[in-house]
Amino acid sequence: MPLAPNTKKRLVTATLVAPASIWLFVFLVLPFIAIIVFAFGERAPEGGYQAAFTFAQFANLGSRAAAFKNTLILAPIGAFACLLVAYPVAYYLAVKASAKYRLLLVSLVVVPFWTSLLVRTYAWMYILGARGIPHLLEMVGIENVRLLPGAVLLGIVYGYLPLMIMPIYVSLEKLDRRLLEASADLGARPLSTFFGITLPLSLPGVMTGIALVTILLLGEYLIPQLLGGGKVFFIGNALVDLFLQSRNWPFGSAIAVTLVVVVVIVLLIAMRIAWRVAGARQVDLV
């Protein structure tokens, strides 16, 4: 008996979606369920997990308040610093750069991703280390310079800048140039045109970049570990310590669950703002 067209369409859709769904369930959903189970357990005497049901791990989150504080402060600051650097670059690439060289310039933005973040961070360790910028400053009479947490912020901007540039560039590339021309014909100054047209129309890309960079920074480990000099700890550093050093899996799992909740909240806020901006933009254009 031949299948109905709708049934065939559903079977094709299910066949295409099934591999990705199975992959996500096995490697994302199941591990997260295990982490939730661990979070309500207790640390075994020899380390690891011991079956129990207690909220003690969540009640002890305050002992890692410094890691949460550094993460929740430096992650948004780092994302905002990336935005300040990325927007002029994206604007130049999308609006000012010649179409002949635009693809080359965009490729240069992506080039740092071709090199390991570890290698690039080690390079900054040398630049900011005892024989780098502090040594040069000592040569001109400025001694005992401490670059923390500036070194961490610098590493964040350098490491995550392309992730901020690309969403903004995509938004600006779709910008209707006729709106800019109309604004100029009506006598608006360049600054008024930017704040009245260019910036509002690019806000979805800005919010996407901020959300992307902030979410990744909330779980960052490498940059504060290498550039923080052992004094700037993120939640990622706390997780490594709890799982690999002290082997307190329940407490580490509680911190991981809390981190996921924070990430979801940040993502929901960013999506809500982006939807409002997109809706307002459509109304303005109509």
BELCORJO-V241282 format. One record per residue. N is the residue number from 0. PSI is psi in degrees with one decimal (* if undefined). Layout:
n->N psi->PSI
n->N psi->PSI
This chain:
n->0 psi->121.7
n->1 psi->146.3
n->2 psi->149.1
n->3 psi->152.6
n->4 psi->-40.4
n->5 psi->-38.2
n->6 psi->-41.6
n->7 psi->-42.3
n->8 psi->-41.1
n->9 psi->-38.7
n->10 psi->-42.4
n->11 psi->-44.8
n->12 psi->-44.5
n->13 psi->-38.9
n->14 psi->-39.2
n->15 psi->-35.5
n->16 psi->-25.7
n->17 psi->-48.7
n->18 psi->-46.9
n->19 psi->-38.1
n->20 psi->-43.7
n->21 psi->-42.8
n->22 psi->-48.4
n->23 psi->-38.4
n->24 psi->-42.8
n->25 psi->-42.7
n->26 psi->-3.4
n->27 psi->-53.7
n->28 psi->-51.2
n->29 psi->-46.5
n->30 psi->-37.7
n->31 psi->-37.1
n->32 psi->-41.1
n->33 psi->-40.2
n->34 psi->-40.2
n->35 psi->-42.0
n->36 psi->-44.1
n->37 psi->-35.9
n->38 psi->-25.0
n->39 psi->10.5
n->40 psi->-163.9
n->41 psi->156.8
n->42 psi->129.7
n->43 psi->155.4
n->44 psi->-36.0
n->45 psi->6.0
n->46 psi->157.9
n->47 psi->-144.5
n->48 psi->138.6
n->49 psi->128.0
n->50 psi->131.3
n->51 psi->175.1
n->52 psi->101.6
n->53 psi->151.3
n->54 psi->12.8
n->55 psi->-34.4
n->56 psi->-41.1
n->57 psi->-33.4
n->58 psi->-19.7
n->59 psi->8.0
n->60 psi->-27.0
n->61 psi->-23.1
n->62 psi->-17.0
n->63 psi->31.5
n->64 psi->-34.1
n->65 psi->-41.4
n->66 psi->-43.1
n->67 psi->-41.5
n->68 psi->-48.7
n->69 psi->-42.5
n->70 psi->-48.3
n->71 psi->-16.9
n->72 psi->-50.9
n->73 psi->-28.2
n->74 psi->-51.2
n->75 psi->-38.4
n->76 psi->-42.7
n->77 psi->-40.4
n->78 psi->-40.9
n->79 psi->-38.6
n->80 psi->-39.9
n->81 psi->-40.1
n->82 psi->-43.8
n->83 psi->-36.4
n->84 psi->-37.6
n->85 psi->-36.9
n->86 psi->-48.6
n->87 psi->-37.5
n->88 psi->-47.7
n->89 psi->-39.0
n->90 psi->-43.4
n->91 psi->-43.8
n->92 psi->-40.9
n->93 psi->-33.5
n->94 psi->-42.7
n->95 psi->-32.6
n->96 psi->145.7
n->97 psi->140.8
n->98 psi->-25.7
n->99 psi->-35.9
n->100 psi->1.3
n->101 psi->-45.9
n->102 psi->-39.6
n->103 psi->-43.5
n->104 psi->-39.9
n->105 psi->-37.7
n->106 psi->-36.6
n->107 psi->-29.8
n->108 psi->-34.9
n->109 psi->-18.3
n->110 psi->-41.2
n->111 psi->-27.8
n->112 psi->-14.5
n->113 psi->-12.5
n->114 psi->143.6
n->115 psi->138.3
n->116 psi->-33.5
n->117 psi->-45.9
n->118 psi->-43.8
n->119 psi->-36.2
n->120 psi->-38.0
n->121 psi->-35.4
n->122 psi->-41.1
n->123 psi->-30.1
n->124 psi->-39.9
n->125 psi->-42.3
n->126 psi->-39.4
n->127 psi->-2.2
n->128 psi->-167.7
n->129 psi->-29.6
n->130 psi->8.4
n->131 psi->-126.6
n->132 psi->-44.3
n->133 psi->-36.3
n->134 psi->-41.5
n->135 psi->-38.9
n->136 psi->-35.9
n->137 psi->-32.3
n->138 psi->-25.0
n->139 psi->11.3
n->140 psi->3.0
n->141 psi->108.6
n->142 psi->165.8
n->143 psi->44.8
n->144 psi->130.1
n->145 psi->122.0
n->146 psi->4.9
n->147 psi->142.6
n->148 psi->15.4
n->149 psi->-34.8
n->150 psi->-39.0
n->151 psi->-44.1
n->152 psi->-38.9
n->153 psi->-42.9
n->154 psi->-37.0
n->155 psi->-47.5
n->156 psi->-44.6
n->157 psi->-40.8
n->158 psi->-33.3
n->159 psi->2.6
n->160 psi->-44.9
n->161 psi->-32.9
n->162 psi->-21.3
n->163 psi->-34.9
n->164 psi->-45.3
n->165 psi->-46.6
n->166 psi->-38.1
n->167 psi->-40.7
n->168 psi->-42.6
n->169 psi->-42.2
n->170 psi->-43.0
n->171 psi->-30.5
n->172 psi->-30.0
n->173 psi->0.7
n->174 psi->130.0
n->175 psi->111.1
n->176 psi->-22.5
n->177 psi->-30.5
n->178 psi->-38.8
n->179 psi->-40.7
n->180 psi->-40.9
n->181 psi->-39.9
n->182 psi->-41.9
n->183 psi->-39.2
n->184 psi->-30.1
n->185 psi->2.5
n->186 psi->8.8
n->187 psi->141.9
n->188 psi->158.1
n->189 psi->-39.3
n->190 psi->-39.6
n->191 psi->-38.4
n->192 psi->-38.9
n->193 psi->-50.0
n->194 psi->-22.8
n->195 psi->-26.5
n->196 psi->-58.9
n->197 psi->-51.8
n->198 psi->-48.8
n->199 psi->-38.7
n->200 psi->-20.1
n->201 psi->-1.0
n->202 psi->-36.8
n->203 psi->-41.6
n->204 psi->-37.8
n->205 psi->-46.2
n->206 psi->-36.8
n->207 psi->-44.6
n->208 psi->-42.8
n->209 psi->-45.4
n->210 psi->-43.6
n->211 psi->-48.8
n->212 psi->-42.8
n->213 psi->-44.6
n->214 psi->-42.7
n->215 psi->-36.1
n->216 psi->-28.7
n->217 psi->-25.6
n->218 psi->13.7
n->219 psi->140.6
n->220 psi->-45.0
n->221 psi->-49.1
n->222 psi->-50.7
n->223 psi->-29.7
n->224 psi->-42.6
n->225 psi->-38.4
n->226 psi->-9.6
n->227 psi->-8.2
n->228 psi->26.4
n->229 psi->10.5
n->230 psi->-14.2
n->231 psi->109.8
n->232 psi->132.5
n->233 psi->174.0
n->234 psi->-35.5
n->235 psi->-39.6
n->236 psi->-37.5
n->237 psi->-39.3
n->238 psi->-42.8
n->239 psi->-42.4
n->240 psi->-43.1
n->241 psi->-37.9
n->242 psi->-36.6
n->243 psi->-30.1
n->244 psi->-66.6
n->245 psi->-11.2
n->246 psi->39.8
n->247 psi->77.9
n->248 psi->-41.2
n->249 psi->-44.1
n->250 psi->-41.4
n->251 psi->-37.9
n->252 psi->-38.8
n->253 psi->-41.6
n->254 psi->-40.2
n->255 psi->-42.1
n->256 psi->-42.6
n->257 psi->-40.1
n->258 psi->-41.8
n->259 psi->-41.5
n->260 psi->-42.7
n->261 psi->-43.4
n->262 psi->-43.3
n->263 psi->-41.7
n->264 psi->-45.6
n->265 psi->-43.4
n->266 psi->-42.3
n->267 psi->-41.2
n->268 psi->-44.5
n->269 psi->-42.1
n->270 psi->-39.1
n->271 psi->-43.3
n->272 psi->-42.0
n->273 psi->-40.8
n->274 psi->-42.2
n->275 psi->-41.9
n->276 psi->-43.4
n->277 psi->-40.6
n->278 psi->-42.6
n->279 psi->-36.2
n->280 psi->-41.8
n->281 psi->-41.3
n->282 psi->-42.2
n->283 psi->-39.7
n->284 psi->-30.3
n->285 psi->*
